[in-house]
Amino acid sequence: MRSRDERCAVQVGRERGVRVVRTLALVARGVRRDLLADEQADRLVDELLSAGGRFSFGPGEFIPWARERGLLDKSR
């Protein structure tokens, strides 16, 4: 989620040398590694949207969004 909370957490983590993985990248990684089916990932991200998450797409659009950006390529 590109919220103020996530931005602050990312900044603090990076300042402390922590490897930071953003929310959508983590969900995409789960799909690439076959830990989440496409439908599960979409449902998870939809729940984040329902809880106030702000992404550049709407409900049910995570998988197409991630595919378009190459985030689901198994070679990653």
N, C-alpha and C positions, 0 to 999 in steps of 0.2 A: 504494500500500500504506500503510495507516495504521500503519506501524511507527515505532518510536522513531527509526530512521535518517531516515525521510522527514520526520517532525515536526521534527527538528533541521535538516535541509536546508532545509525551508520557512522556518523561523524565521531562519536565517542569511541566506537569500536575501532575505527581506522586509526584514531589518535593513539590508541593503546596497542596497536599492532595485531588486532584481531582480524582474521579473514572474514569478510562480510559477504553474506549471500542474501540478496533481496528476496522478498516474499515470492514473487512470480517466478523468479529463477529457480527457487527451491521446488515449487510445484512442478515446473517444467522438468527439472531433474528427476523427480519422482516418476513422471510419465516416461522419460527416456530410459530409465532403469527398470521399467515395467513394474514399479511399485504401486502405481496408480493407473487405472484405465482412463481413457479420454473423458468418459462420462463422470468418473469420480473427480477428476481434476476440475472439470467445468463446475460440478456441484460445489466443490470446496471453494473455488474462487467466487461463485455466486453467493455463497454464505458470507464471504468476506465483504462483498459488495453490500449485502443486506445489513451487515453490521457497521456500515459506514465507510468501508474501504473506497478509495477513489483511484480508479484505473482509467486508461484511455479507451475503454471498450465497455460494453454493457453485458448484462446477464447472458450466459450461454455462448459468449464470444471468445472465451479464453483460448481454446484450442486453435481456431483459425488465426487468431492474433499471434499466438506463439509459433505456429507453423510458418506464417508469413515472415517472421523474423529469424527463422532457423533455430529456434530454441528447442525444438523437438528432434533435431537431427541426431541420430544415434552416434554419429562420429564425434560429437562434442564431448 
